[in-house]
């Protein structure tokens, strides 16, 4: 994982970057992680280098990149919206987490706060219960600090990284 620059960020933002880095590096089978705002915007990502590659590929190919955090954020946002609608339709209360097992990998989506979501892309052989446990730890630690101000700061940080990488 290439850690994004945390220079100039608040203590809370640096702490979230640290928690995200630990999630990726400490949990076997976790390939990438994205924190997505309630409106579907990527706030925090585990693979800043792949984001830069994705931007370059998008400029070359109008169809868009595959495998970037932006793609993970899009999928996480869509699944979050789908499960929110299903929960309302079934009148079962709020969705807490969603796990999807596929032939070659797994996708985990967990609610953080105010509609924000944590999405994790795991390998096919990851232990789903271990990943879910560590995601719950992240949500427990991050949920109370993910204020509107911090979401705005994280979004601005990603935009600044994008502008700096595009030069």
Secondary structure, DSSP 8 states (H G I E B T S, - for coil): ------TT--HHHHHHHHHHHHHHHHSTTEEEEEEE-TTS-EEEES-HHHHHHHHHHHHH-TT--SSSHHHHHHHHHHHHHHHHHHHHHHT-----EEEEEETTEEEEEEE-STT-EEEEEEETTS-HHHHHHHHHHHHHHHTTT--HHHHHHHHHHHHHHHHHHH-
